[in-house]
Amino acid sequence: MCDPVGGRCWSLLLFAAVAALLSSRYIYSQTSSTGALAGVTLDPYDAVLPQVSIHLTTLDGNEAMAATSDEDGRFGFFLLSPGTYEVRVSKLNFKPVSQRGIQVHVTETLWFQLHLELAIRVEQAQVISDP
């Protein structure tokens, strides 16, 4: 029950407001002159893949950004200048993935599903013995 005399209502309201702000960690915005790129990283079986390194660069090399996918495989680059970008994705034990020619337009958010394939590892052991 709310007790307006003791100030408990204000404390509860302040707590609820702070909790709402802290829980909205995926609220993003962009301006009228920027775009965004967001997505999810997936393994070969379409399961989310956390802790994937994502690098985004402009083709002219003027801008470079990096991010790591979260525990749900999500990542995002926001407030991007319009232009053409390249995205490179890497994770240990997976083949690196890159995609060039990504066009970012004003006020648009591009959504990507980045599928990583398992890396093929070939190991060789040579045993030599003197009789």
DSSP file (Angstrom, degrees, kcal/mol; ACC not computed):
  #  RESIDUE AA STRUCTURE BP1 BP2  ACC     N-H-->O    O-->H-N    N-H-->O    O-->H-N    TCO  KAPPA ALPHA  PHI   PSI    X-CA   Y-CA   Z-CA
    1    1 A M              0   0    0      0, 0.0     2,-0.4     0, 0.0     0, 0.0   0.000 360.0 360.0 360.0 146.9    0.0    0.0    0.0
    2    2 A C        -     0   0    0      6,-0.0     5,-0.0     7,-0.0     0, 0.0  -0.733 360.0-161.5 -92.0 129.8    1.2    3.5   -0.8
    3    3 A D     >> -     0   0    0     -2,-0.4     5,-1.3     1,-0.1     4,-0.8  -0.857   7.1-176.9-111.7  94.3    1.8    5.9    2.1
    4    4 A P  T  45S+     0   0    0      0, 0.0    -1,-0.1     0, 0.0     3,-0.1   0.767  81.7  55.6 -64.7 -24.1    1.8    9.4    0.7
    5    5 A V  T  45S+     0   0    0      1,-0.2    -2,-0.0     2,-0.1     0, 0.0   0.913 108.5  45.0 -74.6 -42.3    2.6   11.0    4.1
    6    6 A G  T  45S-     0   0    0     -3,-0.2    -1,-0.2     1,-0.1    -4,-0.0   0.529 111.0-117.1 -81.2  -5.8    5.7    8.9    4.8
    7    7 A G  T  X5S+     0   0    0     -4,-0.8     4,-1.6    -3,-0.1     5,-0.1   0.572  76.1 129.5  83.3   8.8    7.1    9.4    1.3
    8    8 A R  H  >< +     0   0    0     -5,-1.3     4,-2.4     1,-0.2     5,-0.2   0.842  66.8  59.1 -67.0 -32.9    7.0    5.7    0.4
    9    9 A C  H  > S+     0   0    0     -6,-0.7     4,-2.5     1,-0.2    -1,-0.2   0.922 106.0  47.8 -60.7 -44.4    5.1    6.4   -2.9
   10   10 A W  H  > S+     0   0    0      1,-0.2     4,-2.6     2,-0.2    -1,-0.2   0.886 110.9  51.2 -66.4 -38.1    8.0    8.6   -4.1
   11   11 A S  H  X S+     0   0    0     -4,-1.6     4,-2.4     2,-0.2    -1,-0.2   0.922 112.5  45.6 -64.5 -43.7   10.5    5.9   -3.2
   12   12 A L  H  X S+     0   0    0     -4,-2.4     4,-2.5     2,-0.2    -2,-0.2   0.904 113.8  49.3 -65.8 -40.9    8.6    3.2   -5.0
   13   13 A L  H  X S+     0   0    0     -4,-2.5     4,-2.2     2,-0.2    -2,-0.2   0.914 112.4  47.4 -65.1 -43.2    8.1    5.4   -8.0
   14   14 A L  H  X S+     0   0    0     -4,-2.6     4,-2.4     2,-0.2     5,-0.2   0.912 112.2  50.2 -64.0 -43.2   11.8    6.4   -8.1
   15   15 A F  H  X S+     0   0    0     -4,-2.4     4,-2.5     1,-0.2    -2,-0.2   0.920 111.2  48.9 -61.3 -44.0   12.9    2.7   -7.8
   16   16 A A  H  X S+     0   0    0     -4,-2.5     4,-2.2     2,-0.2    -1,-0.2   0.891 111.5  49.7 -63.8 -39.6   10.5    1.7  -10.6
   17   17 A A  H  X S+     0   0    0     -4,-2.2     4,-2.1     2,-0.2    -2,-0.2   0.921 112.7  46.1 -66.5 -43.6   11.8    4.4  -12.9
   18   18 A V  H  X S+     0   0    0     -4,-2.4     4,-2.5     2,-0.2     5,-0.2   0.911 112.6  50.9 -65.4 -42.2   15.5    3.5  -12.2
   19   19 A A  H  X S+     0   0    0     -4,-2.5     4,-1.9    -5,-0.2    -2,-0.2   0.901 109.9  50.4 -62.7 -40.8   14.8   -0.2  -12.7
   20   20 A A  H  X S+     0   0    0     -4,-2.2     4,-0.7     2,-0.2    -1,-0.2   0.905 111.9  47.3 -64.5 -41.5   13.0    0.5  -16.0
   21   21 A L  H >< S+     0   0    0     -4,-2.1     3,-0.6     1,-0.2    -2,-0.2   0.906 113.7  46.8 -66.7 -41.4   15.9    2.6  -17.3
   22   22 A L  H 3< S+     0   0    0     -4,-2.5     3,-0.2     1,-0.2    -1,-0.2   0.812 110.0  53.4 -72.2 -29.0   18.5    0.0  -16.3
   23   23 A S  H 3< S+     0   0    0     -4,-1.9     2,-0.9     1,-0.2     3,-0.3   0.608  92.3  75.7 -81.7  -9.8   16.6   -2.9  -17.8
   24   24 A S    X<  +     0   0    0     -4,-0.7     3,-1.1    -3,-0.6    -1,-0.2  -0.394  52.2 143.2 -96.9  57.7   16.3   -1.2  -21.2
   25   25 A R  T 3   +     0   0    0     -2,-0.9    -1,-0.2     1,-0.3    -2,-0.1   0.635  65.9  57.2 -75.5 -11.9   19.9   -1.8  -22.2
   26   26 A Y  T 3  S+     0   0    0     -3,-0.3     2,-0.7     2,-0.1    -1,-0.3  -0.004  72.6 120.0-108.2  29.8   18.9   -2.4  -25.9
   27   27 A I    <   +     0   0    0     -3,-1.1     2,-0.3     2,-0.0    -3,-0.0  -0.849  39.6 172.4 -92.1 120.9   17.2    0.9  -26.5
   28   28 A Y        -     0   0    0     -2,-0.7     2,-0.3     2,-0.0    -2,-0.1  -0.876  13.8-166.4-126.4 157.9   19.1    2.6  -29.3
   29   29 A S        -     0   0    0     -2,-0.3     2,-0.3     0, 0.0    50,-0.2  -0.933   2.7-161.7-137.7 164.9   18.4    5.8  -31.2
   30   30 A Q        -     0   0    0     -2,-0.3     2,-0.1    48,-0.1     6,-0.1  -0.965  19.6-120.2-141.8 159.7   19.7    7.4  -34.4
   31   31 A T    >   -     0   0    0     -2,-0.3     3,-1.3     4,-0.1    76,-0.4  -0.368  36.7 -97.6 -93.6 177.2   19.6   10.8  -35.7
   32   32 A S  T 3  S+     0   0    0      1,-0.3    -1,-0.1    -2,-0.1    74,-0.0   0.536 123.6  47.9 -73.4  -4.4   18.0   12.0  -39.0
   33   33 A S  T 3  S+     0   0    0     73,-0.1     2,-0.3     2,-0.1    -1,-0.3   0.219 105.3  66.3-119.1  14.2   21.5   11.9  -40.6
   34   34 A T    <   -     0   0    0     -3,-1.3    73,-3.4    47,-0.1     2,-0.2  -0.850  56.6-158.7-130.6 167.4   22.7    8.4  -39.5
   35   35 A G  E     -A   80   0A   0     45,-2.5    45,-2.8    -2,-0.3    44,-0.4  -0.643  12.2-138.1-128.7-171.4   21.8    4.8  -40.0
   36   36 A A  E     - b   0 109A   0     72,-2.3    74,-2.6    69,-0.3     2,-0.4  -0.982   6.3-152.7-151.7 159.6   22.5    1.6  -38.1
   37   37 A L  E     +Ab  77 110A   0     40,-2.8    40,-3.4    -2,-0.3     2,-0.3  -0.992  26.4 160.4-136.0 127.4   23.4   -2.1  -38.5
   38   38 A A  E     +Ab  76 111A   0     72,-3.0    74,-2.2    -2,-0.4     2,-0.3  -0.929   6.4 128.6-141.9 163.8   22.3   -4.7  -36.0
   39   39 A G  E     -Ab  75 112A   0     36,-2.1    36,-2.0    -2,-0.3     2,-0.3  -0.980  43.1 -87.5 176.8-163.1   22.0   -8.5  -36.0
   40   40 A V  E     -Ab  74 113A   0     72,-2.1    74,-2.7    -2,-0.3     2,-0.4  -0.988  24.9-133.0-139.7 144.9   22.6  -11.8  -34.4
   41   41 A T  E     - b   0 114A   0     32,-2.3     8,-2.7    -2,-0.3     2,-0.3  -0.862  28.9-174.7-102.3 134.1   25.5  -14.3  -34.7
   42   42 A L  E     -Cb  48 115A   0     72,-3.1    74,-2.8    -2,-0.4     6,-0.2  -0.917  20.1-130.9-130.2 151.0   24.5  -18.0  -35.2
   43   43 A D    >   -     0   0    0      4,-2.6     3,-2.0    -2,-0.3    74,-0.1  -0.283  49.8 -83.2 -87.0-178.2   26.3  -21.3  -35.5
   44   44 A P  T 3  S+     0   0    0      0, 0.0    73,-0.1     0, 0.0    -1,-0.1   0.706 131.4  51.9 -62.5 -17.9   25.8  -23.8  -38.3
   45   45 A Y  T 3  S-     0   0    0      2,-0.1     3,-0.1     3,-0.0    70,-0.0   0.173 120.1-106.7-103.4  17.0   22.7  -25.2  -36.5
   46   46 A D  S <  S+     0   0    0     -3,-2.0     2,-0.3     1,-0.3     3,-0.0   0.679  73.6 140.6  65.2  21.9   21.1  -21.7  -36.0
   47   47 A A        -     0   0    0      1,-0.1    -4,-2.6    26,-0.0    -1,-0.3  -0.716  62.9 -96.2 -87.7 146.7   21.8  -21.6  -32.3
   48   48 A V  B     -C   42   0A   0     -2,-0.3    -6,-0.3    -6,-0.2    25,-0.2  -0.302  34.0-148.9 -63.7 146.9   22.9  -18.2  -31.0
   49   49 A L        -     0   0    0     -8,-2.7     3,-0.4    23,-0.1    -8,-0.2  -0.928  13.0-159.5-123.2 104.4   26.7  -17.7  -30.8
   50   50 A P        +     0   0    0      0, 0.0    20,-0.2     0, 0.0    21,-0.2  -0.318  66.1  29.8 -80.1 165.8   27.9  -15.4  -28.0
   51   51 A Q  S    S+     0   0    0     18,-1.7     2,-0.4    19,-0.3    19,-0.1   0.837  74.9 156.1  57.8  40.9   31.2  -13.6  -27.7
   52   52 A V        -     0   0    0     -3,-0.4    17,-2.2    18,-0.2     2,-0.5  -0.822  41.9-127.2 -94.7 135.2   31.8  -13.3  -31.5
   53   53 A S  E     -DE  68  90B   0     37,-2.5    37,-2.3    -2,-0.4     2,-0.5  -0.717  26.6-170.9 -84.4 127.4   34.1  -10.4  -32.5
   54   54 A I  E     -DE  67  89B   0     13,-3.1    13,-2.6    -2,-0.5     2,-0.4  -0.982   3.8-170.1-121.9 127.1   32.5   -8.1  -35.1
   55   55 A H  E     -DE  66  88B   0     33,-3.0    33,-2.7    -2,-0.5     2,-0.5  -0.971   1.2-168.8-119.1 130.2   34.6   -5.5  -36.9
   56   56 A L  E     +DE  65  87B   0      9,-2.8     9,-3.0    -2,-0.4     2,-0.3  -0.976  11.9 169.4-120.9 127.0   32.9   -2.9  -39.1
   57   57 A T  E     -DE  64  86B   0     29,-2.4    29,-2.9    -2,-0.5     7,-0.2  -0.972  34.7-115.9-134.9 150.3   34.9   -0.6  -41.4
   58   58 A T  E >   - E   0  85B   0      5,-2.2     3,-1.6    -2,-0.3    27,-0.3  -0.554  31.6-119.1 -76.9 152.1   34.1    1.8  -44.2
   59   59 A L  T 3  S+     0   0    0     25,-2.2    -1,-0.1     1,-0.3    26,-0.1   0.797 116.0  54.5 -64.9 -26.7   35.4    0.8  -47.5
   60   60 A D  T 3  S-     0   0    0     24,-0.3    -1,-0.3     1,-0.0    25,-0.1   0.543 111.4-123.9 -83.2  -4.9   37.5    4.0  -47.7
   61   61 A G  S <  S+     0   0    0     -3,-1.6    -2,-0.1     2,-0.2     3,-0.0   0.524  77.3 119.6  80.7   5.7   39.0    3.1  -44.3
   62   62 A N  S    S+     0   0    0      1,-0.1     2,-0.4    -5,-0.0    -3,-0.1   0.808  73.4  38.7 -74.6 -28.9   38.0    6.4  -42.5
   63   63 A E        +     0   0    0      2,-0.0    -5,-2.2    -5,-0.0     2,-0.3  -0.966  61.1 174.4-126.2 139.9   35.9    4.7  -39.9
   64   64 A A  E     +D   57   0B   0     -2,-0.4     2,-0.3    -7,-0.2    -7,-0.2  -0.986   5.3 173.2-142.9 133.0   36.5    1.4  -38.0
   65   65 A M  E     -D   56   0B   0     -9,-3.0    -9,-2.8    -2,-0.3     2,-0.3  -0.940  11.6-158.3-135.8 157.0   34.4    0.0  -35.1
   66   66 A A  E     +D   55   0B   0     -2,-0.3     2,-0.3   -11,-0.2   -11,-0.2  -0.981  12.5 169.8-137.1 149.9   34.4   -3.2  -33.2
   67   67 A A  E     -D   54   0B   0    -13,-2.6   -13,-3.1    -2,-0.3     2,-0.4  -0.954  23.3-136.7-148.9 165.3   31.8   -5.0  -31.1
   68   68 A T  E     -D   53   0B   0     -2,-0.3   -15,-0.2   -15,-0.2     8,-0.1  -0.997  29.8-114.1-127.3 133.5   31.3   -8.4  -29.4
   69   69 A S        -     0   0    0    -17,-2.2   -18,-1.7    -2,-0.4     6,-0.2  -0.365  34.6-125.6 -66.6 146.0   28.0  -10.2  -29.6
   70   70 A D    >   -     0   0    0      4,-2.5     3,-2.3   -20,-0.2   -19,-0.3  -0.022  39.9 -76.6 -81.4-171.0   26.3  -10.6  -26.2
   71   71 A E  T 3  S+     0   0    0      1,-0.3    -1,-0.1   -21,-0.2    -2,-0.1   0.687 134.8  50.5 -64.5 -17.8   25.1  -13.8  -24.5
   72   72 A D  T 3  S-     0   0    0      2,-0.1    -1,-0.3   -23,-0.1   -23,-0.1   0.242 120.3-108.7-100.5  11.1   22.1  -13.9  -26.9
   73   73 A G  S <  S+     0   0    0     -3,-2.3   -32,-2.3     1,-0.2     2,-0.2   0.505  72.9 141.2  78.4   4.3   24.3  -13.4  -30.0
   74   74 A R  E     +A   40   0A   0    -34,-0.2    -4,-2.5    -5,-0.1     2,-0.3  -0.503  20.9 166.7 -85.3 149.0   23.1   -9.9  -30.6
   75   75 A F  E     -A   39   0A   0    -36,-2.0   -36,-2.1    -6,-0.2     2,-0.3  -0.954   9.0-170.7-149.4 165.2   25.3   -7.0  -31.7
   76   76 A G  E     -A   38   0A   0     -2,-0.3     2,-0.5   -38,-0.2   -38,-0.3  -0.966  19.3-160.8-162.9 145.9   24.8   -3.5  -33.0
   77   77 A F  E     -A   37   0A   0    -40,-3.4   -40,-2.8    -2,-0.3     2,-0.3  -0.990  29.2-177.8-124.9 119.0   26.5   -0.5  -34.6
   78   78 A F  E     +     0   0A   0     -2,-0.5   -42,-0.2   -42,-0.2   -48,-0.1  -0.751  53.7  32.6-120.8 163.7   24.4    2.7  -34.2
   79   79 A L  E    S+     0   0A   0    -44,-0.4     2,-0.3    -2,-0.3    -1,-0.2   0.891  77.7 170.9  58.2  44.0   24.8    6.3  -35.3
   80   80 A L  E     -A   35   0A   0    -45,-2.8   -45,-2.5    -3,-0.3    -1,-0.2  -0.626  35.9-119.1 -84.8 140.0   26.6    5.2  -38.5
   81   81 A S        -     0   0    0     -2,-0.3   -47,-0.1   -47,-0.2    23,-0.1  -0.541  42.4 -96.1 -70.3 142.4   27.4    7.7  -41.2
   82   82 A P  S    S+     0   0    0      0, 0.0     2,-0.3     0, 0.0    23,-0.2  -0.328  79.6  88.6 -58.9 142.4   25.7    6.8  -44.5
   83   83 A G  E    S- F   0 104B   0     21,-1.7    21,-3.1    -3,-0.1     2,-0.5  -0.979  77.6 -52.3 159.4-168.3   28.1    4.9  -46.8
   84   84 A T  E     - F   0 103B   0     -2,-0.3   -25,-2.2    19,-0.2   -24,-0.3  -0.887  53.2-176.7-107.5 131.0   29.5    1.5  -47.8
   85   85 A Y  E     -EF  58 102B   0     17,-2.7    17,-2.4    -2,-0.5     2,-0.4  -0.776  21.9-142.9-125.1 163.5   30.9   -0.8  -45.1
   86   86 A E  E     -E   57   0B   0    -29,-2.9   -29,-2.4    -2,-0.3     2,-0.4  -0.995  15.0-156.9-124.5 135.8   32.6   -4.1  -44.7
   87   87 A V  E     -EF  56  99B   0     12,-2.5    12,-2.5    -2,-0.4     2,-0.4  -0.948   6.7-170.6-114.3 134.6   31.8   -6.4  -41.8
   88   88 A R  E     -EF  55  98B   0    -33,-2.7   -33,-3.0    -2,-0.4     2,-0.4  -0.989   4.4-168.4-125.1 132.5   34.3   -9.0  -40.6
   89   89 A V  E     +EF  54  97B   0      8,-3.4     8,-2.4    -2,-0.4     2,-0.3  -0.956   9.7 170.1-124.9 136.4   33.3  -11.7  -38.0
   90   90 A S  E     +E   53   0B   0    -37,-2.3   -37,-2.5    -2,-0.4     2,-0.3  -1.000   9.8 165.8-149.0 149.1   35.6  -14.0  -36.1
   91   91 A K    >   -     0   0    0      3,-0.4     3,-1.9    -2,-0.3   -39,-0.1  -0.954  47.4 -90.0-157.1 143.0   35.5  -16.5  -33.3
   92   92 A L  T 3  S+     0   0    0     -2,-0.3     3,-0.1     1,-0.3    -2,-0.0  -0.278 113.0  16.7 -55.9 136.4   37.9  -19.2  -32.2
   93   93 A N  T 3  S+     0   0    0      1,-0.2    26,-2.1    25,-0.1     2,-0.3   0.542 111.0  94.7  73.5  11.4   37.1  -22.6  -33.8
   94   94 A F  B <  S-G  118   0C   0     -3,-1.9    -3,-0.4    24,-0.3    24,-0.2  -0.952  82.2-105.8-127.6 151.0   35.0  -21.0  -36.5
   95   95 A K        -     0   0    0     22,-3.0    22,-0.3    -2,-0.3     2,-0.1  -0.518  42.8-109.6 -70.3 138.5   35.8  -19.8  -40.0
   96   96 A P        -     0   0    0      0, 0.0     2,-0.4     0, 0.0    -6,-0.2  -0.396  32.9-153.9 -66.9 148.5   36.0  -16.0  -40.3
   97   97 A V  E     +F   89   0B   0     -8,-2.4    -8,-3.4    -2,-0.1     2,-0.4  -0.970  14.1 178.8-124.7 139.0   33.2  -14.4  -42.3
   98   98 A S  E     -F   88   0B   0     -2,-0.4     2,-0.4   -10,-0.2   -10,-0.2  -0.997   8.3-171.4-139.7 148.7   33.4  -11.1  -44.2
   99   99 A Q  E     -F   87   0B   0    -12,-2.5   -12,-2.5    -2,-0.4     3,-0.3  -0.981   8.7-166.0-140.4 125.2   30.9   -9.2  -46.2
  100  100 A R  E     +     0   0B   0     -2,-0.4   -14,-0.2   -14,-0.2    -2,-0.0  -0.625  61.6  43.0-104.9 164.7   31.6   -6.2  -48.3
  101  101 A G  E     +     0   0B   0    -16,-0.4     2,-0.6     1,-0.2   -15,-0.2   0.772  62.5 164.0  76.4  27.9   29.4   -3.6  -50.0
  102  102 A I  E     -F   85   0B   0    -17,-2.4   -17,-2.7    -3,-0.3     2,-0.6  -0.702  27.7-147.3 -80.8 118.7   26.9   -3.1  -47.1
  103  103 A Q  E     -F   84   0B   0     -2,-0.6     2,-0.5   -19,-0.2   -19,-0.2  -0.786  10.2-164.1 -93.1 118.4   25.0    0.1  -47.9
  104  104 A V  E     -F   83   0B   0    -21,-3.1   -21,-1.7    -2,-0.6     2,-0.3  -0.905  11.6-168.6-102.3 125.2   24.0    2.1  -44.8
  105  105 A H    >   -     0   0    0     -2,-0.5     3,-1.5   -23,-0.2   -69,-0.3  -0.736  33.5 -79.4-112.0 160.3   21.3    4.7  -45.5
  106  106 A V  T 3  S-     0   0    0     -2,-0.3   -71,-0.3     1,-0.3   -74,-0.1  -0.329 110.6  -1.0 -60.6 135.2   20.0    7.5  -43.4
  107  107 A T  T 3  S+     0   0    0    -73,-3.4     2,-0.4   -76,-0.4    -1,-0.3   0.513 104.7 118.6  61.3  12.4   17.4    6.5  -40.8
  108  108 A E    <   -     0   0    0     -3,-1.5   -72,-2.3   -74,-0.1     2,-0.5  -0.836  51.2-153.7-106.1 145.5   17.5    2.8  -41.8
  109  109 A T  E     -b   36   0A   0     -2,-0.4     2,-0.3   -74,-0.2   -72,-0.2  -0.971  12.1-150.2-115.3 116.7   18.6   -0.1  -39.6
  110  110 A L  E     -b   37   0A   0    -74,-2.6   -72,-3.0    -2,-0.5     2,-0.5  -0.691   9.2-150.0 -84.2 137.3   19.9   -3.1  -41.5
  111  111 A W  E     -b   38   0A   0     -2,-0.3     2,-0.4   -74,-0.2   -72,-0.3  -0.937  15.5-172.0-112.3 129.4   19.4   -6.4  -39.7
  112  112 A F  E     -b   39   0A   0    -74,-2.2   -72,-2.1    -2,-0.5     2,-0.6  -0.931  22.1-159.2-122.6 142.7   21.8   -9.3  -40.3
  113  113 A Q  E     -b   40   0A   0     -2,-0.4     2,-0.7   -74,-0.2   -72,-0.2  -0.976  20.9-160.8-111.6 112.1   21.9  -12.9  -39.4
  114  114 A L  E     -b   41   0A   0    -74,-2.7   -72,-3.1    -2,-0.6     2,-0.6  -0.848   2.1-160.6-100.7 112.8   25.6  -13.9  -39.5
  115  115 A H  E     -b   42   0A   0     -2,-0.7     2,-0.4   -74,-0.2   -72,-0.2  -0.817   4.6-160.1 -96.5 121.9   26.1  -17.6  -39.8
  116  116 A L        -     0   0    0    -74,-2.8     2,-0.3    -2,-0.6   -26,-0.0  -0.834   6.2-145.1-102.6 139.2   29.5  -19.0  -38.8
  117  117 A E        -     0   0    0     -2,-0.4   -22,-3.0   -22,-0.3     2,-0.1  -0.741  28.2 -99.6 -99.6 150.3   30.8  -22.3  -40.0
  118  118 A L  B     -G   94   0C   0     -2,-0.3   -24,-0.3   -24,-0.2     2,-0.2  -0.418  40.3-116.6 -65.7 141.0   33.0  -24.6  -37.9
  119  119 A A        -     0   0    0    -26,-2.1     2,-0.6    -2,-0.1    -1,-0.1  -0.538  21.9-125.4 -77.1 144.6   36.7  -24.4  -38.8
  120  120 A I        -     0   0    0     -2,-0.2     2,-0.5     2,-0.0    -1,-0.1  -0.825  26.7-163.8 -92.3 122.4   38.3  -27.5  -40.1
  121  121 A R        -     0   0    0     -2,-0.6     2,-0.5   -28,-0.1    -2,-0.0  -0.924   7.1-169.8-111.0 127.9   41.3  -28.4  -38.1
  122  122 A V        -     0   0    0     -2,-0.5     2,-0.4     2,-0.0    -2,-0.0  -0.972   8.0-177.1-116.9 120.7   43.9  -30.9  -39.4
  123  123 A E        -     0   0    0     -2,-0.5     2,-0.4     2,-0.0    -2,-0.0  -0.923   4.8-165.7-118.2 144.9   46.5  -32.0  -36.9
  124  124 A Q        -     0   0    0     -2,-0.4     2,-0.4     2,-0.0    -2,-0.0  -0.986   3.8-165.7-132.1 138.5   49.3  -34.3  -37.7
  125  125 A A        -     0   0    0     -2,-0.4     2,-0.5     2,-0.0    -2,-0.0  -0.986   3.5-163.7-124.2 134.7   51.6  -36.2  -35.4
  126  126 A Q        -     0   0    0     -2,-0.4     2,-0.5     2,-0.0    -2,-0.0  -0.975   3.4-164.6-121.1 125.5   54.8  -37.8  -36.5
  127  127 A V        -     0   0    0     -2,-0.5     2,-0.4     2,-0.0    -2,-0.0  -0.936   6.1-174.5-112.0 127.5   56.5  -40.4  -34.3
  128  128 A I        -     0   0    0     -2,-0.5     2,-0.4     2,-0.0    -2,-0.0  -0.975   3.9-179.9-123.1 133.0   60.1  -41.3  -35.0
  129  129 A S        -     0   0    0     -2,-0.4    -2,-0.0     2,-0.0     0, 0.0  -0.994  23.0-139.3-135.2 138.9   61.8  -44.1  -33.1
  130  130 A D              0   0    0     -2,-0.4    -2,-0.0     1,-0.1     0, 0.0  -0.848 360.0 360.0 -92.9 126.7   65.4  -45.4  -33.3
  131  131 A P              0   0    0      0, 0.0    -1,-0.1     0, 0.0    -2,-0.0   0.514 360.0 360.0 -71.1 360.0   65.4  -49.2  -33.1
